[in-house]
């Protein structure tokens, strides 16, 4: 199963649209996971129309319309891989232990908020992934998103994709 992970899209404040490379990946994916801060409801509508399956949550910059349509935490089973998606996980210090305690029944946690790509594993085996942002790189050298693959309930690959500077 092919996954696309994105977050912190901040449309239309940080960009008018998602980069075309990300739209192409979204259309080719089996599942798209968005970890919040959409900002505009039209992106949710567009992504829903273009993705085969979309799992998303709201972020701290998402208003009442998005919060009415999206949960704070989403949980999904992807052929045996137990996944949770959330926007904020708190400070980087102690993140693995804090998230492992909060999500003890999860194999993969996808999160956003920092705009900083993150890939670590908690002592419990919980994998934590943050795709960064495809539109607002902040202090990072590039805007980013992640692609991952699963096979029979296991995460088999994770690739960070950098996007050209606008």
Rosetta constraint file for C-alpha pairs under 8 A:
AtomPair CA 1 CA 29 HARMONIC 7.93 0.50
AtomPair CA 1 CA 30 HARMONIC 6.06 0.50
AtomPair CA 1 CA 31 HARMONIC 7.77 0.50
AtomPair CA 1 CA 149 HARMONIC 5.48 0.50
AtomPair CA 1 CA 150 HARMONIC 5.07 0.50
AtomPair CA 1 CA 151 HARMONIC 6.46 0.50
AtomPair CA 2 CA 29 HARMONIC 5.18 0.50
AtomPair CA 2 CA 30 HARMONIC 5.24 0.50
AtomPair CA 2 CA 31 HARMONIC 6.64 0.50
AtomPair CA 2 CA 147 HARMONIC 7.30 0.50
AtomPair CA 2 CA 148 HARMONIC 6.02 0.50
AtomPair CA 2 CA 149 HARMONIC 4.68 0.50
AtomPair CA 2 CA 150 HARMONIC 6.66 0.50
AtomPair CA 3 CA 29 HARMONIC 5.48 0.50
AtomPair CA 3 CA 30 HARMONIC 6.03 0.50
AtomPair CA 3 CA 31 HARMONIC 4.99 0.50
AtomPair CA 3 CA 32 HARMONIC 5.71 0.50
AtomPair CA 3 CA 33 HARMONIC 7.34 0.50
AtomPair CA 3 CA 147 HARMONIC 5.57 0.50
AtomPair CA 3 CA 148 HARMONIC 5.00 0.50
AtomPair CA 3 CA 149 HARMONIC 5.91 0.50
AtomPair CA 3 CA 150 HARMONIC 7.86 0.50
AtomPair CA 4 CA 25 HARMONIC 6.84 0.50
AtomPair CA 4 CA 26 HARMONIC 6.25 0.50
AtomPair CA 4 CA 29 HARMONIC 6.18 0.50
AtomPair CA 4 CA 31 HARMONIC 6.53 0.50
AtomPair CA 4 CA 32 HARMONIC 4.77 0.50
AtomPair CA 4 CA 33 HARMONIC 6.18 0.50
AtomPair CA 4 CA 145 HARMONIC 7.57 0.50
AtomPair CA 4 CA 146 HARMONIC 5.87 0.50
AtomPair CA 4 CA 147 HARMONIC 4.56 0.50
AtomPair CA 4 CA 148 HARMONIC 6.44 0.50
AtomPair CA 5 CA 32 HARMONIC 5.99 0.50
AtomPair CA 5 CA 33 HARMONIC 4.83 0.50
AtomPair CA 5 CA 34 HARMONIC 6.01 0.50
AtomPair CA 5 CA 35 HARMONIC 7.81 0.50
AtomPair CA 5 CA 110 HARMONIC 7.66 0.50
AtomPair CA 5 CA 130 HARMONIC 7.98 0.50
AtomPair CA 5 CA 131 HARMONIC 5.94 0.50
AtomPair CA 5 CA 145 HARMONIC 6.11 0.50
AtomPair CA 5 CA 146 HARMONIC 4.99 0.50
AtomPair CA 5 CA 147 HARMONIC 6.08 0.50
AtomPair CA 5 CA 148 HARMONIC 7.76 0.50
AtomPair CA 6 CA 32 HARMONIC 7.79 0.50
AtomPair CA 6 CA 33 HARMONIC 6.32 0.50
AtomPair CA 6 CA 34 HARMONIC 4.93 0.50
AtomPair CA 6 CA 35 HARMONIC 6.41 0.50
AtomPair CA 6 CA 130 HARMONIC 7.89 0.50
AtomPair CA 6 CA 131 HARMONIC 5.35 0.50
AtomPair CA 6 CA 132 HARMONIC 7.07 0.50
AtomPair CA 6 CA 133 HARMONIC 6.73 0.50
AtomPair CA 6 CA 134 HARMONIC 7.30 0.50
AtomPair CA 6 CA 145 HARMONIC 5.27 0.50
AtomPair CA 6 CA 146 HARMONIC 6.60 0.50
AtomPair CA 7 CA 34 HARMONIC 5.13 0.50
AtomPair CA 7 CA 35 HARMONIC 4.62 0.50
AtomPair CA 7 CA 36 HARMONIC 5.42 0.50
AtomPair CA 7 CA 37 HARMONIC 6.56 0.50
AtomPair CA 7 CA 38 HARMONIC 7.48 0.50
AtomPair CA 7 CA 111 HARMONIC 7.56 0.50
AtomPair CA 7 CA 112 HARMONIC 5.47 0.50
AtomPair CA 7 CA 113 HARMONIC 7.54 0.50
AtomPair CA 7 CA 115 HARMONIC 7.79 0.50
AtomPair CA 7 CA 130 HARMONIC 7.84 0.50
AtomPair CA 7 CA 131 HARMONIC 6.48 0.50
AtomPair CA 7 CA 132 HARMONIC 6.52 0.50
AtomPair CA 7 CA 133 HARMONIC 5.68 0.50
AtomPair CA 7 CA 134 HARMONIC 7.63 0.50
AtomPair CA 7 CA 145 HARMONIC 7.84 0.50
AtomPair CA 8 CA 35 HARMONIC 7.19 0.50
AtomPair CA 8 CA 36 HARMONIC 5.94 0.50
AtomPair CA 8 CA 37 HARMONIC 4.68 0.50
AtomPair CA 8 CA 38 HARMONIC 6.26 0.50
AtomPair CA 8 CA 112 HARMONIC 6.48 0.50
AtomPair CA 8 CA 113 HARMONIC 6.42 0.50
AtomPair CA 8 CA 115 HARMONIC 6.57 0.50
AtomPair CA 8 CA 132 HARMONIC 7.23 0.50
AtomPair CA 8 CA 133 HARMONIC 5.15 0.50
AtomPair CA 8 CA 134 HARMONIC 7.47 0.50
AtomPair CA 8 CA 135 HARMONIC 7.60 0.50
AtomPair CA 8 CA 136 HARMONIC 7.50 0.50
AtomPair CA 9 CA 14 HARMONIC 7.51 0.50
AtomPair CA 9 CA 18 HARMONIC 7.46 0.50
AtomPair CA 9 CA 36 HARMONIC 7.86 0.50
AtomPair CA 9 CA 37 HARMONIC 6.18 0.50
AtomPair CA 9 CA 38 HARMONIC 5.32 0.50
AtomPair CA 9 CA 39 HARMONIC 7.56 0.50
AtomPair CA 9 CA 133 HARMONIC 6.06 0.50
AtomPair CA 9 CA 134 HARMONIC 6.22 0.50
AtomPair CA 9 CA 135 HARMONIC 5.70 0.50
AtomPair CA 9 CA 136 HARMONIC 7.29 0.50
AtomPair CA 10 CA 14 HARMONIC 5.56 0.50
AtomPair CA 10 CA 15 HARMONIC 7.30 0.50
AtomPair CA 10 CA 37 HARMONIC 5.76 0.50
AtomPair CA 10 CA 38 HARMONIC 5.12 0.50
AtomPair CA 10 CA 39 HARMONIC 5.08 0.50
AtomPair CA 10 CA 40 HARMONIC 7.42 0.50
AtomPair CA 10 CA 135 HARMONIC 7.18 0.50
AtomPair CA 10 CA 136 HARMONIC 7.68 0.50
AtomPair CA 11 CA 15 HARMONIC 5.67 0.50
AtomPair CA 11 CA 16 HARMONIC 6.20 0.50
AtomPair CA 11 CA 17 HARMONIC 6.57 0.50
AtomPair CA 11 CA 18 HARMONIC 7.95 0.50
AtomPair CA 11 CA 38 HARMONIC 6.23 0.50
AtomPair CA 11 CA 39 HARMONIC 5.74 0.50
AtomPair CA 11 CA 40 HARMONIC 5.85 0.50
AtomPair CA 11 CA 43 HARMONIC 7.12 0.50
AtomPair CA 12 CA 16 HARMONIC 4.84 0.50
AtomPair CA 12 CA 17 HARMONIC 6.85 0.50
AtomPair CA 12 CA 39 HARMONIC 7.42 0.50
AtomPair CA 12 CA 40 HARMONIC 6.82 0.50
AtomPair CA 13 CA 39 HARMONIC 7.84 0.50
AtomPair CA 14 CA 135 HARMONIC 5.92 0.50
AtomPair CA 14 CA 136 HARMONIC 6.04 0.50
AtomPair CA 15 CA 135 HARMONIC 5.98 0.50
AtomPair CA 18 CA 22 HARMONIC 6.59 0.50
AtomPair CA 18 CA 23 HARMONIC 6.70 0.50
AtomPair CA 18 CA 134 HARMONIC 7.08 0.50
AtomPair CA 18 CA 135 HARMONIC 6.97 0.50
AtomPair CA 19 CA 23 HARMONIC 6.58 0.50
AtomPair CA 19 CA 134 HARMONIC 7.23 0.50
AtomPair CA 19 CA 135 HARMONIC 7.78 0.50
AtomPair CA 19 CA 163 HARMONIC 7.78 0.50
AtomPair CA 20 CA 24 HARMONIC 6.16 0.50
AtomPair CA 21 CA 25 HARMONIC 6.29 0.50
AtomPair CA 21 CA 163 HARMONIC 7.94 0.50
AtomPair CA 22 CA 26 HARMONIC 6.08 0.50
AtomPair CA 22 CA 134 HARMONIC 7.87 0.50
AtomPair CA 22 CA 145 HARMONIC 7.62 0.50
AtomPair CA 23 CA 27 HARMONIC 6.20 0.50
AtomPair CA 24 CA 28 HARMONIC 6.34 0.50
AtomPair CA 25 CA 29 HARMONIC 6.08 0.50
AtomPair CA 26 CA 32 HARMONIC 6.39 0.50
AtomPair CA 26 CA 47 HARMONIC 7.94 0.50
AtomPair CA 26 CA 50 HARMONIC 7.15 0.50
AtomPair CA 26 CA 51 HARMONIC 5.78 0.50
AtomPair CA 27 CA 50 HARMONIC 5.74 0.50
AtomPair CA 27 CA 51 HARMONIC 5.35 0.50
AtomPair CA 27 CA 52 HARMONIC 7.12 0.50
AtomPair CA 28 CA 51 HARMONIC 7.94 0.50
AtomPair CA 29 CA 51 HARMONIC 7.18 0.50
AtomPair CA 29 CA 52 HARMONIC 7.07 0.50
AtomPair CA 30 CA 51 HARMONIC 7.73 0.50
AtomPair CA 30 CA 52 HARMONIC 5.85 0.50
AtomPair CA 30 CA 53 HARMONIC 6.40 0.50
AtomPair CA 31 CA 51 HARMONIC 7.18 0.50
AtomPair CA 31 CA 52 HARMONIC 6.39 0.50
AtomPair CA 31 CA 53 HARMONIC 4.81 0.50
AtomPair CA 31 CA 54 HARMONIC 5.86 0.50
AtomPair CA 31 CA 55 HARMONIC 7.42 0.50
AtomPair CA 32 CA 51 HARMONIC 6.67 0.50
AtomPair CA 32 CA 52 HARMONIC 7.87 0.50
AtomPair CA 32 CA 53 HARMONIC 6.20 0.50
AtomPair CA 32 CA 54 HARMONIC 4.86 0.50
AtomPair CA 32 CA 55 HARMONIC 6.17 0.50
AtomPair CA 33 CA 54 HARMONIC 6.10 0.50
AtomPair CA 33 CA 55 HARMONIC 4.89 0.50
AtomPair CA 33 CA 56 HARMONIC 5.73 0.50
AtomPair CA 33 CA 85 HARMONIC 7.38 0.50
AtomPair CA 33 CA 110 HARMONIC 7.73 0.50
AtomPair CA 34 CA 54 HARMONIC 7.67 0.50
AtomPair CA 34 CA 55 HARMONIC 6.33 0.50
AtomPair CA 34 CA 56 HARMONIC 4.59 0.50
AtomPair CA 34 CA 57 HARMONIC 6.60 0.50
AtomPair CA 34 CA 85 HARMONIC 7.64 0.50
AtomPair CA 35 CA 56 HARMONIC 5.93 0.50
AtomPair CA 35 CA 57 HARMONIC 5.58 0.50
AtomPair CA 35 CA 58 HARMONIC 7.11 0.50
AtomPair CA 35 CA 59 HARMONIC 7.26 0.50
AtomPair CA 35 CA 85 HARMONIC 5.93 0.50
AtomPair CA 35 CA 86 HARMONIC 5.66 0.50
AtomPair CA 35 CA 87 HARMONIC 5.02 0.50
AtomPair CA 35 CA 110 HARMONIC 6.60 0.50
AtomPair CA 35 CA 111 HARMONIC 5.28 0.50
AtomPair CA 35 CA 112 HARMONIC 5.32 0.50
AtomPair CA 36 CA 56 HARMONIC 6.72 0.50
AtomPair CA 36 CA 57 HARMONIC 5.12 0.50
AtomPair CA 36 CA 58 HARMONIC 4.44 0.50
AtomPair CA 36 CA 59 HARMONIC 4.20 0.50
AtomPair CA 36 CA 60 HARMONIC 7.75 0.50
AtomPair CA 36 CA 62 HARMONIC 7.57 0.50
AtomPair CA 36 CA 86 HARMONIC 7.34 0.50
AtomPair CA 36 CA 87 HARMONIC 5.28 0.50
AtomPair CA 36 CA 112 HARMONIC 6.69 0.50
AtomPair CA 36 CA 113 HARMONIC 7.60 0.50
AtomPair CA 37 CA 58 HARMONIC 6.13 0.50
AtomPair CA 37 CA 59 HARMONIC 4.40 0.50
AtomPair CA 37 CA 60 HARMONIC 6.45 0.50
AtomPair CA 37 CA 61 HARMONIC 5.30 0.50
AtomPair CA 37 CA 62 HARMONIC 5.55 0.50
AtomPair CA 37 CA 87 HARMONIC 7.66 0.50
AtomPair CA 37 CA 113 HARMONIC 7.53 0.50
AtomPair CA 38 CA 43 HARMONIC 6.76 0.50
AtomPair CA 38 CA 44 HARMONIC 7.20 0.50
AtomPair CA 38 CA 58 HARMONIC 7.29 0.50
AtomPair CA 38 CA 59 HARMONIC 7.37 0.50
AtomPair CA 38 CA 61 HARMONIC 7.61 0.50
AtomPair CA 38 CA 62 HARMONIC 6.35 0.50
AtomPair CA 39 CA 61 HARMONIC 5.94 0.50
AtomPair CA 39 CA 62 HARMONIC 4.84 0.50
AtomPair CA 39 CA 63 HARMONIC 7.04 0.50
AtomPair CA 39 CA 66 HARMONIC 7.89 0.50
AtomPair CA 40 CA 44 HARMONIC 7.44 0.50
AtomPair CA 40 CA 62 HARMONIC 7.47 0.50
AtomPair CA 40 CA 66 HARMONIC 7.71 0.50
AtomPair CA 41 CA 45 HARMONIC 6.50 0.50
AtomPair CA 41 CA 65 HARMONIC 7.03 0.50
AtomPair CA 41 CA 66 HARMONIC 6.05 0.50
AtomPair CA 42 CA 46 HARMONIC 6.12 0.50
AtomPair CA 43 CA 47 HARMONIC 5.93 0.50
AtomPair CA 44 CA 48 HARMONIC 5.95 0.50
AtomPair CA 45 CA 49 HARMONIC 6.24 0.50
AtomPair CA 46 CA 50 HARMONIC 6.23 0.50
AtomPair CA 47 CA 51 HARMONIC 5.73 0.50
AtomPair CA 47 CA 54 HARMONIC 7.51 0.50
AtomPair CA 48 CA 52 HARMONIC 7.83 0.50
AtomPair CA 48 CA 53 HARMONIC 7.48 0.50
AtomPair CA 48 CA 54 HARMONIC 6.26 0.50
AtomPair CA 55 CA 74 HARMONIC 7.03 0.50
AtomPair CA 55 CA 76 HARMONIC 7.97 0.50
AtomPair CA 55 CA 85 HARMONIC 7.92 0.50
AtomPair CA 56 CA 70 HARMONIC 6.55 0.50
AtomPair CA 56 CA 71 HARMONIC 7.54 0.50
AtomPair CA 56 CA 74 HARMONIC 6.76 0.50
AtomPair CA 56 CA 85 HARMONIC 7.10 0.50
AtomPair CA 57 CA 70 HARMONIC 5.16 0.50
AtomPair CA 57 CA 71 HARMONIC 5.11 0.50
AtomPair CA 57 CA 72 HARMONIC 5.34 0.50
AtomPair CA 57 CA 73 HARMONIC 6.04 0.50
AtomPair CA 57 CA 74 HARMONIC 6.32 0.50
AtomPair CA 57 CA 85 HARMONIC 6.78 0.50
AtomPair CA 57 CA 86 HARMONIC 6.24 0.50
AtomPair CA 57 CA 87 HARMONIC 6.87 0.50
AtomPair CA 58 CA 62 HARMONIC 5.94 0.50
AtomPair CA 58 CA 66 HARMONIC 6.50 0.50
AtomPair CA 58 CA 67 HARMONIC 5.83 0.50
AtomPair CA 58 CA 70 HARMONIC 5.71 0.50
AtomPair CA 58 CA 71 HARMONIC 6.27 0.50
AtomPair CA 58 CA 72 HARMONIC 5.63 0.50
AtomPair CA 58 CA 86 HARMONIC 7.91 0.50
AtomPair CA 58 CA 87 HARMONIC 6.82 0.50
AtomPair CA 59 CA 72 HARMONIC 7.44 0.50
AtomPair CA 59 CA 87 HARMONIC 5.27 0.50
AtomPair CA 59 CA 88 HARMONIC 7.44 0.50
AtomPair CA 59 CA 113 HARMONIC 7.46 0.50
AtomPair CA 60 CA 87 HARMONIC 7.69 0.50
AtomPair CA 62 CA 66 HARMONIC 5.96 0.50
AtomPair CA 62 CA 67 HARMONIC 6.70 0.50
AtomPair CA 63 CA 67 HARMONIC 6.22 0.50
AtomPair CA 64 CA 68 HARMONIC 5.97 0.50
AtomPair CA 65 CA 69 HARMONIC 6.70 0.50
AtomPair CA 66 CA 70 HARMONIC 5.98 0.50
AtomPair CA 67 CA 71 HARMONIC 6.72 0.50
AtomPair CA 67 CA 72 HARMONIC 7.80 0.50
AtomPair CA 72 CA 86 HARMONIC 6.30 0.50
AtomPair CA 72 CA 87 HARMONIC 7.45 0.50
AtomPair CA 73 CA 84 HARMONIC 6.83 0.50
AtomPair CA 73 CA 85 HARMONIC 5.67 0.50
AtomPair CA 73 CA 86 HARMONIC 4.87 0.50
AtomPair CA 73 CA 87 HARMONIC 7.82 0.50
AtomPair CA 74 CA 84 HARMONIC 5.54 0.50
AtomPair CA 74 CA 85 HARMONIC 5.11 0.50
AtomPair CA 74 CA 86 HARMONIC 6.77 0.50
AtomPair CA 75 CA 82 HARMONIC 7.45 0.50
AtomPair CA 75 CA 83 HARMONIC 5.66 0.50
AtomPair CA 75 CA 84 HARMONIC 4.39 0.50
AtomPair CA 75 CA 85 HARMONIC 6.46 0.50
AtomPair CA 76 CA 82 HARMONIC 6.19 0.50
AtomPair CA 76 CA 83 HARMONIC 5.30 0.50
AtomPair CA 76 CA 84 HARMONIC 6.46 0.50
AtomPair CA 77 CA 81 HARMONIC 5.54 0.50
AtomPair CA 77 CA 82 HARMONIC 4.70 0.50
AtomPair CA 77 CA 83 HARMONIC 6.07 0.50
AtomPair CA 78 CA 82 HARMONIC 6.50 0.50
AtomPair CA 78 CA 83 HARMONIC 7.28 0.50
AtomPair CA 78 CA 153 HARMONIC 6.82 0.50
AtomPair CA 79 CA 151 HARMONIC 7.91 0.50
AtomPair CA 79 CA 152 HARMONIC 6.06 0.50
AtomPair CA 79 CA 153 HARMONIC 5.28 0.50
AtomPair CA 80 CA 152 HARMONIC 6.51 0.50
AtomPair CA 80 CA 153 HARMONIC 4.02 0.50
AtomPair CA 80 CA 154 HARMONIC 7.55 0.50
AtomPair CA 81 CA 107 HARMONIC 6.27 0.50
AtomPair CA 81 CA 108 HARMONIC 7.43 0.50
AtomPair CA 81 CA 150 HARMONIC 7.74 0.50
AtomPair CA 81 CA 152 HARMONIC 7.75 0.50
AtomPair CA 81 CA 153 HARMONIC 4.15 0.50
AtomPair CA 81 CA 154 HARMONIC 5.94 0.50
AtomPair CA 81 CA 155 HARMONIC 7.45 0.50
AtomPair CA 82 CA 105 HARMONIC 7.42 0.50
AtomPair CA 82 CA 106 HARMONIC 4.95 0.50
AtomPair CA 82 CA 107 HARMONIC 5.10 0.50
AtomPair CA 82 CA 108 HARMONIC 6.38 0.50
AtomPair CA 82 CA 153 HARMONIC 7.82 0.50
AtomPair CA 83 CA 106 HARMONIC 5.69 0.50
AtomPair CA 83 CA 107 HARMONIC 6.01 0.50
AtomPair CA 83 CA 108 HARMONIC 4.79 0.50
AtomPair CA 83 CA 109 HARMONIC 5.86 0.50
AtomPair CA 83 CA 110 HARMONIC 7.56 0.50
AtomPair CA 84 CA 103 HARMONIC 7.82 0.50
AtomPair CA 84 CA 106 HARMONIC 6.56 0.50
AtomPair CA 84 CA 108 HARMONIC 6.40 0.50
AtomPair CA 84 CA 109 HARMONIC 4.93 0.50
AtomPair CA 84 CA 110 HARMONIC 6.30 0.50
AtomPair CA 85 CA 109 HARMONIC 5.80 0.50
AtomPair CA 85 CA 110 HARMONIC 4.73 0.50
AtomPair CA 85 CA 111 HARMONIC 5.86 0.50
AtomPair CA 86 CA 109 HARMONIC 7.60 0.50
AtomPair CA 86 CA 110 HARMONIC 6.44 0.50
AtomPair CA 86 CA 111 HARMONIC 5.03 0.50
AtomPair CA 86 CA 112 HARMONIC 7.21 0.50
AtomPair CA 87 CA 111 HARMONIC 4.95 0.50
AtomPair CA 87 CA 112 HARMONIC 4.81 0.50
AtomPair CA 87 CA 113 HARMONIC 5.76 0.50
AtomPair CA 88 CA 111 HARMONIC 6.36 0.50
AtomPair CA 88 CA 112 HARMONIC 6.13 0.50
AtomPair CA 88 CA 113 HARMONIC 5.60 0.50
AtomPair CA 89 CA 95 HARMONIC 6.85 0.50
AtomPair CA 89 CA 99 HARMONIC 7.05 0.50
AtomPair CA 89 CA 111 HARMONIC 7.05 0.50
AtomPair CA 90 CA 95 HARMONIC 6.96 0.50
AtomPair CA 91 CA 95 HARMONIC 6.52 0.50
AtomPair CA 94 CA 98 HARMONIC 6.06 0.50
AtomPair CA 95 CA 99 HARMONIC 5.90 0.50
AtomPair CA 96 CA 100 HARMONIC 5.99 0.50
AtomPair CA 96 CA 120 HARMONIC 7.64 0.50
AtomPair CA 96 CA 121 HARMONIC 6.98 0.50
AtomPair CA 96 CA 122 HARMONIC 4.76 0.50
AtomPair CA 96 CA 123 HARMONIC 7.66 0.50
AtomPair CA 96 CA 126 HARMONIC 7.93 0.50
AtomPair CA 96 CA 128 HARMONIC 7.50 0.50
AtomPair CA 97 CA 101 HARMONIC 6.21 0.50
AtomPair CA 97 CA 122 HARMONIC 6.35 0.50
AtomPair CA 97 CA 123 HARMONIC 7.54 0.50
AtomPair CA 98 CA 102 HARMONIC 6.25 0.50
AtomPair CA 99 CA 103 HARMONIC 5.80 0.50
AtomPair CA 100 CA 104 HARMONIC 5.39 0.50
AtomPair CA 100 CA 122 HARMONIC 6.53 0.50
AtomPair CA 100 CA 124 HARMONIC 6.66 0.50
AtomPair CA 100 CA 126 HARMONIC 6.32 0.50
AtomPair CA 106 CA 126 HARMONIC 6.65 0.50
AtomPair CA 107 CA 125 HARMONIC 7.06 0.50
AtomPair CA 107 CA 126 HARMONIC 4.97 0.50
AtomPair CA 107 CA 127 HARMONIC 6.21 0.50
AtomPair CA 108 CA 126 HARMONIC 5.74 0.50
AtomPair CA 108 CA 127 HARMONIC 4.77 0.50
AtomPair CA 108 CA 128 HARMONIC 6.02 0.50
AtomPair CA 108 CA 129 HARMONIC 7.54 0.50
AtomPair CA 109 CA 126 HARMONIC 7.16 0.50
AtomPair CA 109 CA 127 HARMONIC 6.16 0.50
AtomPair CA 109 CA 128 HARMONIC 4.90 0.50
AtomPair CA 109 CA 129 HARMONIC 6.25 0.50
AtomPair CA 110 CA 128 HARMONIC 6.09 0.50
AtomPair CA 110 CA 129 HARMONIC 4.95 0.50
AtomPair CA 110 CA 130 HARMONIC 5.82 0.50
AtomPair CA 110 CA 131 HARMONIC 7.99 0.50
AtomPair CA 111 CA 128 HARMONIC 7.57 0.50
AtomPair CA 111 CA 129 HARMONIC 6.37 0.50
AtomPair CA 111 CA 130 HARMONIC 5.07 0.50
AtomPair CA 111 CA 131 HARMONIC 7.73 0.50
AtomPair CA 112 CA 116 HARMONIC 8.00 0.50
AtomPair CA 112 CA 130 HARMONIC 5.41 0.50
AtomPair CA 112 CA 131 HARMONIC 7.00 0.50
AtomPair CA 112 CA 132 HARMONIC 6.69 0.50
AtomPair CA 114 CA 132 HARMONIC 7.11 0.50
AtomPair CA 115 CA 130 HARMONIC 7.87 0.50
AtomPair CA 115 CA 131 HARMONIC 7.61 0.50
AtomPair CA 115 CA 132 HARMONIC 4.14 0.50
AtomPair CA 115 CA 133 HARMONIC 5.01 0.50
AtomPair CA 115 CA 136 HARMONIC 7.17 0.50
AtomPair CA 115 CA 137 HARMONIC 6.34 0.50
AtomPair CA 115 CA 138 HARMONIC 6.93 0.50
AtomPair CA 115 CA 140 HARMONIC 7.98 0.50
AtomPair CA 116 CA 130 HARMONIC 6.92 0.50
AtomPair CA 116 CA 131 HARMONIC 7.28 0.50
AtomPair CA 116 CA 132 HARMONIC 4.53 0.50
AtomPair CA 116 CA 133 HARMONIC 7.33 0.50
AtomPair CA 116 CA 137 HARMONIC 7.76 0.50
AtomPair CA 116 CA 140 HARMONIC 6.80 0.50
AtomPair CA 117 CA 129 HARMONIC 7.37 0.50
AtomPair CA 117 CA 130 HARMONIC 4.98 0.50
AtomPair CA 117 CA 131 HARMONIC 4.98 0.50
AtomPair CA 117 CA 132 HARMONIC 4.33 0.50
AtomPair CA 117 CA 144 HARMONIC 7.46 0.50
AtomPair CA 118 CA 128 HARMONIC 7.10 0.50
AtomPair CA 118 CA 129 HARMONIC 5.31 0.50
AtomPair CA 118 CA 130 HARMONIC 4.71 0.50
AtomPair CA 118 CA 131 HARMONIC 6.85 0.50
AtomPair CA 118 CA 132 HARMONIC 7.52 0.50
AtomPair CA 119 CA 127 HARMONIC 7.25 0.50
AtomPair CA 119 CA 128 HARMONIC 5.61 0.50
AtomPair CA 119 CA 129 HARMONIC 4.75 0.50
AtomPair CA 119 CA 130 HARMONIC 6.69 0.50
AtomPair CA 120 CA 127 HARMONIC 5.91 0.50
AtomPair CA 120 CA 128 HARMONIC 5.32 0.50
AtomPair CA 120 CA 129 HARMONIC 6.92 0.50
AtomPair CA 121 CA 125 HARMONIC 5.81 0.50
AtomPair CA 121 CA 126 HARMONIC 5.51 0.50
AtomPair CA 121 CA 127 HARMONIC 4.41 0.50
AtomPair CA 121 CA 128 HARMONIC 6.00 0.50
AtomPair CA 122 CA 126 HARMONIC 5.11 0.50
AtomPair CA 122 CA 127 HARMONIC 6.44 0.50
AtomPair CA 122 CA 128 HARMONIC 7.60 0.50
AtomPair CA 131 CA 144 HARMONIC 6.35 0.50
AtomPair CA 131 CA 145 HARMONIC 4.66 0.50
AtomPair CA 131 CA 146 HARMONIC 5.13 0.50
AtomPair CA 131 CA 160 HARMONIC 7.32 0.50
AtomPair CA 132 CA 137 HARMONIC 7.43 0.50
AtomPair CA 132 CA 143 HARMONIC 7.01 0.50
AtomPair CA 132 CA 144 HARMONIC 5.44 0.50
AtomPair CA 132 CA 145 HARMONIC 6.05 0.50
AtomPair CA 133 CA 137 HARMONIC 5.94 0.50
AtomPair CA 133 CA 143 HARMONIC 5.51 0.50
AtomPair CA 133 CA 144 HARMONIC 5.31 0.50
AtomPair CA 133 CA 145 HARMONIC 6.37 0.50
AtomPair CA 134 CA 143 HARMONIC 4.59 0.50
AtomPair CA 134 CA 144 HARMONIC 4.75 0.50
AtomPair CA 134 CA 145 HARMONIC 5.89 0.50
AtomPair CA 134 CA 163 HARMONIC 7.03 0.50
AtomPair CA 135 CA 143 HARMONIC 5.94 0.50
AtomPair CA 135 CA 144 HARMONIC 7.97 0.50
AtomPair CA 136 CA 143 HARMONIC 6.26 0.50
AtomPair CA 137 CA 141 HARMONIC 6.90 0.50
AtomPair CA 137 CA 142 HARMONIC 5.73 0.50
AtomPair CA 137 CA 143 HARMONIC 4.63 0.50
AtomPair CA 137 CA 144 HARMONIC 7.55 0.50
AtomPair CA 142 CA 162 HARMONIC 5.75 0.50
AtomPair CA 142 CA 163 HARMONIC 6.19 0.50
AtomPair CA 142 CA 164 HARMONIC 7.10 0.50
AtomPair CA 142 CA 165 HARMONIC 6.74 0.50
AtomPair CA 143 CA 162 HARMONIC 5.80 0.50
AtomPair CA 143 CA 163 HARMONIC 5.33 0.50
AtomPair CA 143 CA 164 HARMONIC 7.42 0.50
AtomPair CA 143 CA 165 HARMONIC 7.33 0.50
AtomPair CA 144 CA 160 HARMONIC 6.82 0.50
AtomPair CA 144 CA 161 HARMONIC 5.46 0.50
AtomPair CA 144 CA 162 HARMONIC 4.59 0.50
AtomPair CA 144 CA 163 HARMONIC 5.83 0.50
AtomPair CA 145 CA 160 HARMONIC 6.07 0.50
AtomPair CA 145 CA 161 HARMONIC 5.45 0.50
AtomPair CA 145 CA 162 HARMONIC 6.92 0.50
AtomPair CA 146 CA 158 HARMONIC 6.90 0.50
AtomPair CA 146 CA 159 HARMONIC 5.63 0.50
AtomPair CA 146 CA 160 HARMONIC 4.63 0.50
AtomPair CA 146 CA 161 HARMONIC 5.87 0.50
AtomPair CA 147 CA 158 HARMONIC 5.84 0.50
AtomPair CA 147 CA 159 HARMONIC 5.25 0.50
AtomPair CA 147 CA 160 HARMONIC 6.61 0.50
AtomPair CA 147 CA 161 HARMONIC 7.52 0.50
AtomPair CA 148 CA 155 HARMONIC 7.23 0.50
AtomPair CA 148 CA 156 HARMONIC 7.44 0.50
AtomPair CA 148 CA 157 HARMONIC 5.32 0.50
AtomPair CA 148 CA 158 HARMONIC 4.30 0.50
AtomPair CA 148 CA 159 HARMONIC 6.19 0.50
AtomPair CA 149 CA 155 HARMONIC 5.96 0.50
AtomPair CA 149 CA 156 HARMONIC 5.54 0.50
AtomPair CA 149 CA 157 HARMONIC 5.24 0.50
AtomPair CA 149 CA 158 HARMONIC 6.72 0.50
AtomPair CA 150 CA 154 HARMONIC 5.31 0.50
AtomPair CA 150 CA 155 HARMONIC 4.42 0.50
AtomPair CA 150 CA 156 HARMONIC 5.26 0.50
AtomPair CA 150 CA 157 HARMONIC 7.22 0.50
AtomPair CA 151 CA 155 HARMONIC 6.59 0.50
AtomPair CA 151 CA 156 HARMONIC 6.41 0.50
